[in-house]
Amino acid sequence: MSIEKKPTAPSLEPFKKKLEVIQRRSFLKKSLSIGALSLLSGCTLKDEDAVDKILWAMSQWNDRVQSFLFSPDKLAKTYTEAEITNPFPFNAYYEEIFAPIVDGENYRLALSGKIEDKKSRSLEDLRLLPQISQITRHVCVEGWSAVGKWGGVPFHLFLQYIGADITAKYVGFQCADKYWTSIDMQTALHPQTLLVLDFPGKSGETKYGFPLKVRIPTKLGFKNPKFVTEIFVTNDNPGGYWEKQGYNWFSGS
């Protein structure tokens, strides 16, 4: 008597590369206008290299245009206490239950790159610096927005305090949730860019980025890193988590 073998599940390995290409292309297309996408009309679905090259070129062009239009003196709109969104929504590339819990007492902010004073800073060190607060709108690339209140150190003062080379091109951020991103120096020096120590939500909540977040109201939400563990200054564009997958790097006004 023969024994019938159960069929094995097909392997997804041969399709992984194709899925990665499709996902990357989808991210890139979200940042392009209909007019720009019309340039792809001469490419077939098999022209993967040609399509990707055009998409990346248009994304980089968008970055250059946004950078040219950026004004270091133009302020994002501010709001009143009554306009604060409550509860403020959680947002990340993972579910809320996976947000990291960082020990604030033993926390140290690492500093590297083109910075004179690279000594790591504790939260107590950062609390000794001048503090301000702002009520601004967080705008998510997914289409929603929320108004929140943040408090902390003006980032341009922090860069001055640590002796950062403000003639360098970029400031990069590494985070406890394995996220990373970077911004141009002009945005880093913008008067509303904030090194956040006080967050939306209830006292003791950590999900919004405790112990340290960088709030940049002139940029889309994904450019506002949470749970920041390291800040570095460089002339080499470090990119970022979403930028690597196709989102515009500049992503600001």
URRA-V372089 format. One record per residue. N is the residue number from 0. RES is the residue in three letters. PHI is phi as a letter, one per 20 degrees, with the letter a starting at -180 (999 if undefined). Layout:
N/RES/PHI  N/RES/PHI
This chain:
0/MET/999  1/SER/e  2/ILE/d  3/GLU/f  4/LYS/e  5/LYS/f  6/PRO/f  7/THR/e  8/ALA/f  9/PRO/f  10/SER/f  11/LEU/e  12/GLU/g  13/PRO/f  14/PHE/d  15/LYS/f  16/LYS/f  17/LYS/f  18/LEU/f  19/GLU/f  20/VAL/f  21/ILE/f  22/GLN/f  23/ARG/f  24/ARG/f  25/SER/f  26/PHE/f  27/LEU/f  28/LYS/f  29/LYS/f  30/SER/e  31/LEU/d  32/SER/e  33/ILE/f  34/GLY/f  35/ALA/f  36/LEU/f  37/SER/f  38/LEU/f  39/LEU/e  40/SER/f  41/GLY/e  42/CYS/d  43/THR/e  44/LEU/f  45/LYS/e  46/ASP/e  47/GLU/g  48/ASP/f  49/ALA/f  50/VAL/f  51/ASP/f  52/LYS/f  53/ILE/f  54/LEU/f  55/TRP/f  56/ALA/f  57/MET/f  58/SER/f  59/GLN/f  60/TRP/f  61/ASN/g  62/ASP/g  63/ARG/f  64/VAL/f  65/GLN/f  66/SER/f  67/PHE/f  68/LEU/e  69/PHE/f  70/SER/d  71/PRO/f  72/ASP/d  73/LYS/e  74/LEU/e  75/ALA/f  76/LYS/f  77/THR/d  78/TYR/c  79/THR/e  80/GLU/g  81/ALA/f  82/GLU/e  83/ILE/f  84/THR/f  85/ASN/c  86/PRO/f  87/PHE/f  88/PRO/f  89/PHE/e  90/ASN/b  91/ALA/a  92/TYR/e  93/TYR/c  94/GLU/f  95/GLU/g  96/ILE/f  97/PHE/e  98/ALA/f  99/PRO/f  100/ILE/d  101/VAL/d  102/ASP/f  103/GLY/f  104/GLU/f  105/ASN/d  106/TYR/f  107/ARG/c  108/LEU/e  109/ALA/e  110/LEU/c  111/SER/b  112/GLY/n  113/LYS/e  114/ILE/c  115/GLU/f  116/ASP/d  117/LYS/e  118/LYS/f  119/SER/f  120/ARG/d  121/SER/e  122/LEU/f  123/GLU/f  124/ASP/f  125/LEU/f  126/ARG/f  127/LEU/f  128/LEU/e  129/PRO/g  130/GLN/d  131/ILE/c  132/SER/c  133/GLN/b  134/ILE/d  135/THR/c  136/ARG/e  137/HIS/e  138/VAL/d  139/CYS/e  140/VAL/f  141/GLU/f  142/GLY/o  143/TRP/d  144/SER/b  145/ALA/b  146/VAL/e  147/GLY/c  148/LYS/d  149/TRP/c  150/GLY/c  151/GLY/r  152/VAL/e  153/PRO/g  154/PHE/f  155/HIS/f  156/LEU/f  157/PHE/f  158/LEU/f  159/GLN/f  160/TYR/f  161/ILE/e  162/GLY/m  163/ALA/f  164/ASP/f  165/ILE/f  166/THR/e  167/ALA/f  168/LYS/e  169/TYR/c  170/VAL/c  171/GLY/d  172/PHE/c  173/GLN/d  174/CYS/c  175/ALA/f  176/ASP/e  177/LYS/m  178/TYR/e  179/TRP/b  180/THR/b  181/SER/b  182/ILE/c  183/ASP/f  184/MET/f  185/GLN/g  186/THR/f  187/ALA/f  188/LEU/e  189/HIS/f  190/PRO/f  191/GLN/e  192/THR/f  193/LEU/c  194/LEU/e  195/VAL/e  196/LEU/d  197/ASP/d  198/PHE/d  199/PRO/f  200/GLY/n  201/LYS/f  202/SER/g  203/GLY/n  204/GLU/f  205/THR/d  206/LYS/f  207/TYR/e  208/GLY/p  209/PHE/g  210/PRO/e  211/LEU/b  212/LYS/c  213/VAL/d  214/ARG/e  215/ILE/c  216/PRO/f  217/THR/e  218/LYS/c  219/LEU/f  220/GLY/g  221/PHE/f  222/LYS/e  223/ASN/d  224/PRO/f  225/LYS/d  226/PHE/l  227/VAL/f  228/THR/d  229/GLU/b  230/ILE/c  231/PHE/c  232/VAL/d  233/THR/b  234/ASN/e  235/ASP/d  236/ASN/f  237/PRO/f  238/GLY/m  239/GLY/r  240/TYR/f  241/TRP/f  242/GLU/f  243/LYS/f  244/GLN/e  245/GLY/p  246/TYR/f  247/ASN/g  248/TRP/f  249/PHE/f  250/SER/l  251/GLY/b  252/SER/d
